[in-house]
Amino acid sequence: MGTRRQWKPVLVIGATGYVGGRLVKLLLRKGCHVRAMARSLDKLRARFPEAHHRFEGVRGNVLDPVSLRQAADGCRAAYYLVHSMSSGRKFVATDRRAAHNMARAASAAGLERIIYLGGIGGEGVSDSRHLASRYEVGRILRKGPVPVTILQAAVILGSGSASFEIIRYVVDRLPVIVAPKTLFTRCQPICIRDVLGYLVACLARDETIGQTYDIGGPDILTYKDLIDLYSKHAGLGRRRTIILPFFGLGLVSYLVGLITPVPRHLVSPLIRGLGHEVICRDSRIRDIVPQRLMSCDQAIQRALEKISQQIVDTYYTDAGMVHRPEWVEKGDEPYSGGAIMSCAYHIRIRTSADQVWELIKNIGGDTGWYFAGRLWWLRGFMDKLVGGVGLDRGRRHPRRIQIGDVLDFWRVLDVRIHRRLVLLAEMRLPGEAILEFIVESRDGAHTELTMNARFLAKGLAGLVYWYSVSPFHDYVFKGMLANIAKKCNAGVITGPRRMDD
């Protein structure tokens, strides 16, 4: 490989996603120059905070051809790791448009190649939009003038992957599993470590250019076998399964969405693919890229160890958009296109700002919300009933927080250490909601803590929603502030009170 070519950067599209976040770090360890593209620079900086002379972060969107072309300029190759299932029902059309944009941008930028991670079993499939869309994206990329290497994977097993989280929560929470006969469909899972190994190795092997490979682990199992393996390693005992032939996949998707933290818009496409065998049809890649593949048994054990040690590198939730609503910055109702409602609560306590911030940054997840835990749970359950994300997604780490992190049914928009935490609601709402915590030190010994809730109401439904939950705001927010003061073992100077009282 020529020196000049080697020093040209490799573009990673989807760099803050589950696979992309891990791939960027692995490429850097291998000595590559990496240009990571994501829709939010703040999120990129949070995901890759360590300064590195071979790393460059750029803002771009696969639905914005101009930004995509600019990101690709000067690169020698690109990894295309984008999947739009998180965008909801329109993900097929979104993925199709993005793939066309990618093919054109790669040609205009003069890329040598594209490496795309797709899925096995999408050809000719009509009843699984997820599998069909993965296949269609690969077909669109292949039609472009830039050669494409396609790696087609089945179930990816790893700490934090959507597939693994579904298995984990279903088995953890259900001693008896009622399922359709598709539970006995065969699949060929692959460990995330081995997926990354193939992705990196293909970049260095020119013989893989323009080729399509199925990638899978050494085991061919049924989904029932995966459940049994997880039960064994989690120490839960063998789960009893009851097969009901009339148990439709739509009902399964709804129930799995209720009992797992994976939202229904992600669960449904994955569940609907269960009826199709996803098994490698050829093993050529094993000769070209020899590596010791992890068995399903080893992959599940490894994933559980990482979860228990709290060293999970990326999560399926990382792919969410850090969208900072313009009305939040402008504060202008005519500009926002709706009515902006707000309420703020305040307390002043005799303690340092550092001590207060320690509680604020740890909020949510296993720590909870310091008051009215049952009400928070009920709100999350109601969100699950209507297909929302619910409260049980938890948080990446119990004590560390960064921009782009999921925090229960919120996403972190902004973190200013010891000063400010801003959360954007990802629950189903007739509008957009922001929750802000502001910590201000007064003379070193006194601290003011403010909670500010803002809501952009969309139409009459938004107004009805805001006024129906306002009484709960008064009860919950005052209780939260009072309990935070108690946990600080601090005396209260003023409050908690509503600031417009």
LUMZANU-749921 format. One record per residue: x, y, z of N, C-alpha, C, O, CB in turn. Coordinates in steps of 0.05 Angstrom, whole numbers, plus 5000, padded with zeros to 4 digits. Glycine has a CB too. Example, Ala and Ser with C-alpha at 12.3 -4.5 7.8 and 13.67 -1.06 7.14 Angstrom:
526448865156524649105156526449345156528549345169522649115181/525749555142527349795143525850015157526850235161528249885114/
% end
This chain:
501749765000500050005000501850255000503650275017498150005024/501350434981502950674979502650855003500550865016502350824954/504850995009504851175033502751385031501251445050507551305037/502551515007500651735003497751625007496151755020500951854976/497151394995494551274998493951215027491751255037494251024981/495851105041495451015069494751255087493251225106497950885079/495851485080495351715098492751865091491952045106497751905096/491451785070488851905064486851785084486951555090487951855034/485051955095483251855116481151655105480451655082481852085129/480151495124477951325119475551445132475551525155478451035130/473351475117470951595127469151385140468651175128469351745104/468251435164466351255177463751405180463551595195467451165205/461751315166459051435166457351275185456951035182457751435137/456351415205454951275227456851225250456751025264453751015218/458751425255460951385274460051375303461551275320462951595270/457651475309456751465337454751245341453551225363455551735344/454351065322452550845325453850615340456150635348451550755299/452350395342453350165358455850045346457850005360451149945359/455849985319458249875306460250095301462650055305457449735280/459350325290461250535283462850645305465250705302459650765271/461750665329463250765352465550595359467650685367461450795376/465150325357467350145362469350125339471750095344466149865368/468350155315470050135292472050365291474450325284468450125266/471150605297472950835296475350795315477650835307471451095305/474850705339477050655358478950435349481350455353475950595386/477850225337479450005327481250095304483550025302477749765319/480050255285481650355263483950525272486150515261479850505243/483450695292485550865303487750695315490150755312484451055324/486950485329489050305341490650165319492950095324487650095359/489450125296490849995274492550185258493850105239488849855256/492550435265494250635252492950785229494350935215496550495241/490350755225488950895204488351185211488151255235486350755197/488251355191487151625194484151605190483251515169488551825174/482651705209479751665209478351935209478952115224478851505234/476451965190474552185190471852075198470651925183474552335162/470852155221468352055231466152255225466352495231468552005262/463952165213461752335207459352265224458652035228461052305177/458052475234455552445249453952705246455052905237456152385279/451452695254449752925251450353135272449553365268446852845252/451653065293452153245315455153245322456253035330450453185340/456453475319459253495327459553465357461553355367460453755318/457653575372457853555402457853265410459253185428455453705415/456153105397456052815403458652675396459552505411453652685389/459752755373462352635365464552695385466052515393463152745337/464652945394466753025413466352875439468252795453466653325418/463852825447463352685472464052385469465152275488460352705480/463552265446464251985442467251935439468251725448462751885417/468652125428471452095423472952335435474052505420472152065393/473052355462474152595474477152615473478352835475473252605503/478552385470481452385470482452515444481852425422482552095473/484152715448485352845424487252645410488852505423487053095433/486952625384488552445368489152565341487352665328487052165364/491752565334492552705309491552565284491552685263495552735308/490552315287489552165264486452155263485352005248490651885264/485252315280482252325281481252595274482252805283481352245310/479052595258477752835250474752795251473752595240478552935222/473252965265470352945266469053145248469853385248469352975295/467153065232465753245214462753215217461752995222466653205185/461253435214458353425215457353355187458253475168457153685225/455553165186454353095160451852925164451352815185456352935143/450252915143447752765144447452625117447652745096445352955150/446852365118446552215093444152315076444052255053446251925099/442352465089440152575074440752855063439052975050437652585092/443052955068443953215058446353165039448653135048444853405082/445853145013447953074994450453254995452653164992446853084966/450053515001452353695002454153635025456653615021451353985005/453053595049454753525072456053255069458253215078453053535098/454653075056455752805052458152815033460152685037453652615041/457852975012460053004992462453135006464753055002459153164968/461953345021464153485035465553295054468053305057463053725050/464053125068465352935086467052735072469152655082463152785103/466252655048467752455032470152565018471952415011465852325013/470252825013472452934998475152885011475452935035472053234994/477052784996479752735006480052475019482352405028480452945025/477952315022478152045034478751835013478151874989475551975050/479951615022480551395003478351185003477951044983483151265010/476951155025474850955027472751045048473351225064476050675035/470450915048468450985067467050735078466450545062466351175055/466550725103464850525116462050635118461650855128465950435144/460150495107457350585107455850415128455250185123456050565079/455350535151454150385174451550505183450950505207456250375197/450050615164447550755171445150575167444950435147447251005153/443450575187440850445184438750615198439250725220440950155197/436550655185434650865194432250755209430150885210433651025171/432450515221430150405235429250595258426850595265430750135246/431050745270430350925291428651155282427451295298432751025305/428451195255426751415245423851335243422151505236427751485217/423151085250420350995250419450855225421150725212418651235254/416950875219415750715198416850775170416750605152412750755197/417951005166418851085140421751005135423051125118418551385136/422850825151425750765149426550655122428750695113426450575171/424750505108425450385083425950605062428050605048423250205073/424150805060424551025042426951195049428351285032422051195041/427351235075429651385085432251255077434151385068429451435115/432450995082434850845075435350845045437650865036434650555085/433250825029433550835000434651094991436551104975430750774986/433551315001434551584993437451625002439051724987432751795006/438051535026440751565036442851405020445051505014440951475066/442051165011443851004995444451134968446751124959442650724991/442351244956442851384930444751624935446551664918440151484919/444351764956446151994962448951904966450852034957445152144987/449351674980451951574985453351494959455751554956451851335004/451951354942453151264916454051504900456251504888451151104900/452451724899453251954884455552104897457352194884450852144881/455452134924457652274938460252124935462352254932456952304968/460251864937462651704934463951744906466351764903462151404938/462251754886463251804858464352084855466552114844460951754838/462952284865463852554863466452604878468152764869461652744873/466852464900469252504917471552334907473752364917468652444946/471052154889473151984879474051774898476451704898475452154871/472251664914472951454933473851204918472851144896470651394952/475751064930476650804918474650584923474350404906479350734929/473250594946471450374952469550454975470150644990473050124960/467450304978465550325001465450045014465449845000462650424992/465450045040465049795055462349825070462050005086467449725074/460549645065457749665075457149425092457549195083455749705053/456049465116455149245133452149225130450649395139455949305163/451249005117448448955113447548705128448648625149447848925084/445448585118444348345132443948115113443548145089441648425144/443947875124443547635108440547595103438847665120444647385123/439847495080437147395075435147595066432747545069436147275100/436047815054434048015046433047985017431048105010435248285049/434447825001433747794973431047654970430747424979435947654957/429147784956426547654951424747644974422547534973426947384941/425447774997423747775021421747995019422448225013425547805047/419247935023417148135022415748195049414648405052414948045002/415948005067414548045093416348145115415448165138413247785101/418948205109420748315129421948565117423848555102422948115139/420848795124421849045112424749105121426249225106420049285121/425449005145428149045155430148895137432149015128428348945184/429748635132431548485116431648585087433748605074430848185117/429248645076429048735049430448995045431849045025426148755040/430249175065431549435063434549415064435949555050430549615085/435549235081438449195082439549105055441649185046439148995104/438048925042438948825016438749044995440549074978437148585007/436549194996436249414976438449624978439349714957433449544980/439249695002441449885005443949794991445249944977441949945035/444649534996446949424983446749424953448749484939447449144992/444349364942443949364913444249644902445449684880441149254907/443249844916443450124906446450214906447350334887441850314924/447850144927450750224928452250084906454050204894451950144956/451649834900453049684879452549804851454249784834452149394879/450249934847449650054821451350304816451650384792446750124820/452550424836454250654832456850574820457550344819454650804859/458450774811461050724798463250634818465250524809461950954783/462950694843464950624863464550334872462350274881464950824887/466550164871466149884880465549864909466450024926468649724874/463949664916462849634943463549354953463349154939459849674944/464549344978464749084992462449075011462049245028467549065007/460848855009458548825026458948595045459448365036455948785009/458748645071458848435091456048395102454848585113460848505114/454948155099452148105107452147935132453147705132450647955084/451148055154451147915180448347845188446447975179452448095201/448147645205445547575216445247715243445447965245445247265219/444747565264444447685291447247755302449047585302443047485310/447548005311450148085322449848065353448148205365450848375313/451547905365451547865394453848035406456148015398451947565401/453048205425455048365439453648535460451248595457456648535419/455048605480453948775501452949035488454449175474455948835523/450449105492449349345482447949335455446749525446451449545480/448149105441446849085415443849045419442948935439447948845398/442249135399439349115402438448825404436748765421437949255378/439648655388438848365389439448245416437848095427440348215367/441848305426442548195452440848305475440048155493445548245458/440248565473438548685495435748565494434548535516438448985491/434648505471432048385470432048105483430348045499431048355440/434047945476434347685489434647715519433347565534436747525477/436347895527437047925556434547995572434047875592439148145559/433048195563430748285579428448085578426948055597429848555570/427947955555425847755553426447535572424647445587425547655524/428847425572429547205590429647285619428647145637432247075581/430747525625430847615652428047655665427747595688432347875654/426147745649423647825660421347625657419247655669422748085647/421747425640419647225636420446945643422046825629418747235606/419446845665420146565672418846365653419946145649419246505701/416646445641415346275620415046445595414046675596412546165630/416046345573416046505548414046385528414246155520418846505535/412046545522410046455502410846585476411246825474407146545511/411046415455412146505429410946355406409846145410415246485429/411246465382410446315358412446105350414646095362409946515334/411845945331413645735322416145835309418045685306412145545303/416246095302418646205290420946215310423246265302418046495280/420346155335422546135355424545915348426745915357421346085383/423645725331425345505323426645555296427845365284423745245323/426445795286427845865261430845875266431745955287426946145250/432445775247435345765250436646035243435646175225436545535234/438846095256440346335251443346265256443946065268439446575268/445046445246447946415250449046665262450146835247449346335223/448846705288449746955301452746985299454246795294448946955331/453547235302456447305301457047505323455447685328457247415273/459247475336460047655358460947925346462147925325462447535375/460348135359461048405350464048425346464948575328460048615370/465648295363468548305359469348195332471148305319469948145381/468047985323468747865297467748035274468948045253467647585295/465448165278464448345257466548565252467148635230461748475265/467548685274469548895272472048795259473348935243470149015300/472848545265475148425253474948405223476848465209475648155265/472648325214472148305185472148585172473348625150469548165179/470848775185470749045173473449165170474049285149469049225191/475149145190477849255189479549115169481049235153479149255216/479448845169481148685151480548735122482348735105480948395158/477948765115477148805087478449065076479049075052474148825084/478849265092480049515083482849465072483749605053480149715105/484349275083487049225075487349015054489548965044488649145100/485148895046485348675026483848755001481348765000484148415038/485448814980484248914955482548694941480748764926486449004936/483048444947481448234934478548234943476848104931482747964940/477948384965475148394974473548614960471148634964475048445004/474948784945473549004931471448894911472048714895475649184916/469049004913466948914895465648654902463948554886467948904867/466348534925465248274932463148294954463048484969467548094942/461448094955459448064976459947814992460247594980456548064964/460047835018460647605035458547585057457647785068463447635047/457747335063456247285087458147245110460147105108454347035084/457647375133459347335156457647225179455447325185460747605164/458647025192457246905215459246765233461446715225455046715205/458246695256459946545275460046245268459046165247459046585303/461246085285461545805280459045635285458845405278463745685296/457045765298454645605307452245675291451745905284454145655337/450645475284447945515273445945415294445845175300447645355245/444345595304442545535326439745645320439345785300443645665352/437845565336435245685335435145905355436845925373432945475340/433146075353432846295373432246175401432946295421430546485365/430945945401430445805426433145725439433445745463428645555422/435045635422437645565432439045805445440345775465439345445410/438746035432439946285443438846355470440246435488439546515424/436146315473434846365498435946185520436546265542431846335496/436345925513437345735532440245795540441045775563437245445521/441845885520444645955526444846195545446346195564446146015500/443146395539443146625556442346555585443546635604441346855545/440246395587439246305614441446175629441746215653436846115611/443046005616445145855629447246055640448046035663446445655610/448146235624450346415632449446635651450946735667451546545608/446846695650445746895669444946765696444146905715443347035657/445146505698444546365722441546365729440846375752446046475745/439846365708437046385713435546125712433146105719435846575693/436845915704435445665700434045655674433445865662433445615723/433545415664432345385638429445495637427845435654432245085630/428945675618426345795615424445605600425145485580426546065600/422045585610419945425597418745595574418145825577417745335617/418445465551417245605528414645465520414545215519419245615505/412745625514410145515504409745625476409645865471407745605523/409545445456409245525428406245535421404845335423410745335410/405345765412402645795403402745865373403546085366401146015419/401845685355402145735326400645985317401446105297401045495312/398446055331396846285323397946555335396746765330393946245331/400146535349401246775362402646945341404846875332403246695385/401347155332402447315309404847475317405247545340400247495299/406447545296408847695301408247985309409848105323410647695277/405948085301405248355309404748365339405648555352402648445295/403348165350402848155379405548105394405948225415400847935385/407247935383409847895395411448155397412648215417411447675379/411448305375412848565375411848745396413348885410412648695347/409248755399408048935419408848855447409649025463404948935417/408648595453409348495480412348535486413048605508408548205483/414048465466416948505470417548795475419348865491418548385446/416248975460416649255464415849355492417049545502415049415444/413849215504413049285531415049195553415449345572410249165537/416148965549417748845571420748895568422248825586417248555573/421549005545424449065542424849365538422849505532425648915517/427249465542427749755538427949825508428150065502430249835552/427949625490428249685462425549785452423549635454429249435446/425350025440422750125432421549965409422949835394423050415423/418849985407417449815388418249865359418149685343414449865391/418950115352419650165324422250025317422849995293419950465319/423849945336426249775331425549485333426549315318428449855349/423949415353423249135358421749015335422348795326421549115384/419649165325417849055305419348955280418848725271415849255297/421049115267422449005243424248765249424448585233424149225231/425448765273427148535280425548285284426348065275428848605305/423348305299421648075304420447965279420147725275419348155324/419648145260418448045235420447905217419647775198417248285220/422947925223424947775208425447505219427047345208427447925207/424147425242424747175255423946935238424946715241423347155281/422046965220421046745204422946665181422446475167418446805193/425146815178426946755156429646655167430846775184427447005139/430546435156433146325164435346525155435346605132433646045153/437046595173439346775166441846625171443046635193439247045182/442746475151445046295152446946355129446046415107444145995152/449446355135451446405114451246205091451245965096454346405126/451146305067450946135043453746065032453945875016449246265022/455746205040458446135032460346225054459646395071459246275005/462746105054464646165075467246265064469346235076465145915092/467146395040469646495028471146685045473646695045468946635002/469746855060471047055076472846935097474847065105468947235090/472346685106474046555126476746495115478746485131472646305136/476946445089479646395077481146655072483546665075479346235051/479646865065480947125059481747265085483847385086479047295043/480047255105480547385131480347175152478347145166478447615136/482447025157482346815177482446945205484247115211484746625174/480646875222480646955250479146745266477446605256479247245253/479846735291478646545309475846655318475746835333480346475334/473746535307471046635312470046545339470446315347469246545290/468646725352467446655378464946495375463246555357466946915394/464546295391462046145391459846315404460546515417462345875406/457346245401455146385414455446365444454946555458452446275405/456346135453456746095482458846305493458346425513457745815488/461046335479463146525487462146815484462746975501465646475471/460746875463459847145458457847235479458047465489458447165430/456047065487454147145508455547175535454947365550451846925510/457346995541458847015566460447275567460547415588460746765570/461747335545463347585543461547835547462348025560464847595517/459247835534457448065535456548105564456448335574455048025517/455847885578454847915606457148015624456648165643453847645616/459547925619461848015635462248315632462748455651464447865627/462048415607462448705602460248865616460749085626462448755572/457748765615455548905628455948915658455549125670452848765621/456748695670457148685699459448865708459448975730457748395708/461448895690463749065696463349355688465149525692466248955683/461049415676460349685666462449795647463350025650460049875690/463349635628465249715608464149665580465649585562467949565612/461649725576460349695550461149935533460550165541457249675552/462449885510463450105494461250265481461350515482465350005473/459350135468457250265454454650115459454649885466457850285424/452350265455449750145458448150205432448750385417448250265483/446050035429444250085406442950365407442250475387442049865405/442650465431441450735435443250955426442251185423440650765464/445750905421447651115414446951245387447651465381450451005412/445351095371444851195344442751425343442251535322443850975326/441551485366439551695366440651965359442952025365438251705393/438952135347439752395338439752595362437852605377437952505316/441952745365442052955385440953205371442453365359444953005396/438353235372436953455358436353675377434753645395434353355344/437753895374437354125392435154305379435754455360439954285397/432754285389430554445377431154745376432154855396427954395391/430654865353431355145350429655325369430655535377430855235322/427255235376425655395394426855415422426455605437422855285396/428455215429429855215455431855445457432055585477431254955460/433255495434435255705434433855985429434656175442437255655412/431855985412430656245404428756345426428556585431429156215378/427256145438425256225458423056405446421956575460426556365480/422456365420420656535406418256375396418556205379422056675383/415856425406413556275399412856295369412456085357411156365415/412856525357412256535328414256375312413556255292412156825318/416856385320418956245306418555945309419155795290421656325316/417555855332417455575338415155435324415255195319417255525367/413055575317410755455305408955325324407455145317411755255285/408955405349407155295369407355455395408855655396407855005375/405755375414405755515440407855395458407955155463402955495454/409655565469411755475487410755515516410255735525414455635482/410455295530409655295558412055235575413855095566407355085563/412055345599414455305617413655325646411655455653416655495610/415255195662415055235691417755185703419255005694412855045704/418455335724421155305736420855295766419155425778422955545728/422555125778422555085807425355125818427355075804421454805815/425555225843428055335853428355255882426455255898428255635849/430855195890431555155918434355265923436055245906431354855926/434755375947437355475955438155335980436755336000437355785959/440555205979441355036002444255096010445755195995441054735994/444855016035447455076047449354836041449754666058447255126078/450454836017452354636009453854725984453154935973450954356004/455854585977457454665953456054575928454454395927460254545955/456654715906455554645880456554375871455154225857456354855859/458954295879460054035871458353815883457853615869462954005882/457453845907455853635920453153605906452153385902455453685950/451953835899449353825885449653705857448053545849448154115883/451753785844452253685817452653385817451753245798454653815804/453853275837454352985839451652835838451452625826455852915864/449552945850446952825850445552865823444252685813445252935872/445853095811444553155786445752985764444152875748444853455779/448352955762449552795740448952505743449252355723452552845740/448152405767447552125771444652065768443851835773448552035798/443052255761440152215761439252015740440551975720438752485756/436951885746435851685727437151415730438851375747436151785699/436351235712437450965713436850825740434650855750440450965709/438750685750438450545776438150745799436950675819440650355781/439250985796439051185818436251285820435451355843441051415812/434851305799432151415799432051715798434051845792430651315824/429751825805429352115802428852255829427852475830426952165784/429652125850429752235877427052285890426852345914431252495877/424852245875422252295887420152175868420452175844421652595893/417952075880415651975865416351775844415651795821414152215851/417951575853418851365834416551225820416851155796420551165849/414351175834412051035821410851205799409951095779410050965842/410751465803409651635782411451635757410451635735409251925793/414051645762415851635739415551365724415551355700418851665749/415251145740414850885727412250875712412250775689414850665749/410150985723407550985710407651145684406551065663405351105728/409151375684409351535660410851375638410151395615410751805666/412851235646414351075627412650845616412850785592416850965640/411050715633409350495625407250595605406650465585408050365649/406150825611404150945592405451005565404150965544402951205604/407851085565409251135540409650875525409450875500411951275545/410350665539410750405526408150305513408250195491411750195547/405950355526403350265516402750385488401450255472401150335535/403650625483403150755458405550735439405650885419402351045462/407450555445409650505427412050675431413850685414408750545399/412250815454414450975460416850825472416750575474413651195479/418850965480421350835490421150745519422550565527423651025487/419350875534419050795562421350885579423251015570418750505564/421250815605423150915624425550735629427550815640421850955651/425350485620427350285629429750255610431250055612426050025631/430350455593432850445578435250495596437450425589432750645555/434750625619436850675638438850875627438151065613438350425644/441350835634443451025625446050865620446350645630443951245646/447850985605450350855597452050775620453050555622451851025578/452350955639454150915662452851045686451751265684457051025657/452950925710451551035733452651305743451351455757451650845756/455251365735456451615746457551805725458052035731458651545765/457851715700458751885679456551945659454851775654461151745664/456552195650454452275631455652455610457352615616452052415646/454652425585455752585564453652645543451552515542458152445550/454152845526452252925506451552685488453352535479453253155489/449052645482448152425465447352175480446151995468450352355446/447952165506447151925522444151915524442752115526448451935549/443151665525440351615533440251625564441951515577439351345522/438151745574437651745603434651695607433051875607438552025616/434051435611431251355612429751435587430551365565429851465638/427551595590426251675565427051955556425552095542423151675569/429452035564430652285555433252235539434252005540431252475580/434152435525436852425513438352675522437152895523436652405482/440852655528442452875538443153065515444552985496445052775553/442153315517442753515497445253675504446753755486440453705494/445653725529447953895537448853825565447153775583447154195535/451453825569452553785596454753985600456654005584453753495599/454454145620456654335628457354265657455854335676455754635624/459554145661460354025686459954225709460954455707463153915685/458654135730458054285754456154525749455754685767460754395765/455054545725453354775720450654715708448654825717454754955701/450454535688447954515673447654235660449654125649447854735651/445254135661444553885648441953935633439954015646444353645668/441853885607439453935591438653665578440253535565439954155570/436053595582435053345571432753395552431053565557434053165595/432653235530430553255511428853005513429952775512431653295482/426253035516424452795518424352645492424052765471421652885527/424452375494424152205471421652035473421251845457426552025467/419952095492417451955495415452055474415852265461416251995524/413251915471411151995452409652235464408352205485409251765445/409752465451408552705461407252865439408252855416410552875477/405153025445404053205424405653475425404553685428401053265430/408253445422410053685423412853595430413553355429409053885443/414553785438417353725446417753835474416854055481419353855426/419153675491419553745519422453755526424053585517418053555537/423153955542425953985552425853995583424054125594427254245540/427753855596428053885625430953975630432853845621427453605639/431254185645433854315649434454335679432654415695433954585635/436854265687437754295714440054505713441954475698438754025727/439854715730441954925731442954935760441454975778440755205721/445554905762446854915789448655165790450355195773448554655794/448055335809449555585812450655615840449155605860447855835805/453255665842454555695868454255985877454556175862457555625866/453656015903453456285915455356295939454856165959450456345923/457456445936459456485958460756225967461856215989458056615982/460756025950462255785956460755595974461055345972464855845967/459155695993457755526013454855496007453555316018458155656040/453755665990450855645983450555575954452155655937449355915990/448555415948448055335920445155365913443355295929448955045916/444655475890441955495879441555285858443155265839441455785868/439455125860438854925841436054985829434155025843438754635854/436055005802433555065788432854845769434554735754433855335773/430354765769429254575749427354725731425454855740427854335763/427854705705426354855686425154665666426654535651428055075672/422554645664421154475645419954655623418454835630419054295658/420554595598419354745576418154555556419154335552421554915562/415954635544414454465526413354625502412054825506412154325541/414054535478412954655454410454495447410654275436415054645431/408154605453405654475448404854485419404854695407403354595466/404154245407403254235380400254195379399153985385404753995366/398854415372395954405369394554375396395754415417395254165352/391954325394390254305417391154075435391054095460387354265410/391953845423392753615439395153685457395353605480393553375421/397053855446399253935462398554105486399554075508401254085445/396654285482395754455504394254295525394654335549393854685493/392654105516391153935535393153775551392853745576389153755521/395153665538397153505552398553675573398853585596399253395532/399553915566401054075585399354145610400354115632401954335572/396954225606395354305629394454065646393854095669392854465620/394353835634393653595649395953495667395453375688392753365630/398453545658400653445674401853665693403453615710402953345656/400953915690402054135706401754085736403654145751400654395698/399453985746399253935775401353735785402253755807396453835782/401953535768404053345776406753475776408453395793404053105756/407353665758409853805759410253935786412453905798409954025737/408254065796408554205822409254015844411054065861405954355829/407853785845408353585866411053445862412653425882406153375865/411753365838414153205833416653375835418553295849413953065806/416653605822419053765821419853885849422153885856418753995801/417853975864418454065891419453835908421353875924415954185904/418353605905419253375920422053295913423653215930417353135916/422753305887425453245878427453435890429553345901425653255847/426953695889428753885900429153855930431353875940427754175894/426953805944427153765973428853515980430453525998424353735986/428453295965429953055970432953075963434652955976428752825956/433553235942436353285935437653435958439953365965436553455909/436353625970437453765993437953576016439953596030435553996002/436053386021436453196042438753006037440352946055433853026045/439152926012441352746005444052886008446152766012441052635977/443953156006446453306010446953366040449053476047446253575995/445053276057445153346086445553646090447153736106447453186099/444053796074444354086074441854226084439654126079445154186046/442254446097439954606105438854766082440354856064440854796128/436154796083434854946061434655236069433655306091432054826055/435555416052435355706057432655806047431155946062437655856043/431955746022429355816011428455595992430055455980429556095995/425855565990424655365972424255095986424555076010426455335948/423554895970423054915941420455065935418455035949422954635930/420555225914418255375906418155415876420255395862418255645921/415755465866415555535838416455825834415755995850412555495828/417955875813419256135811417356365804417956595808421456115791/415056295794413156505788411056535810409056685807411756455762/411456395833409656425856410056695869408656755889410156195876/
% end
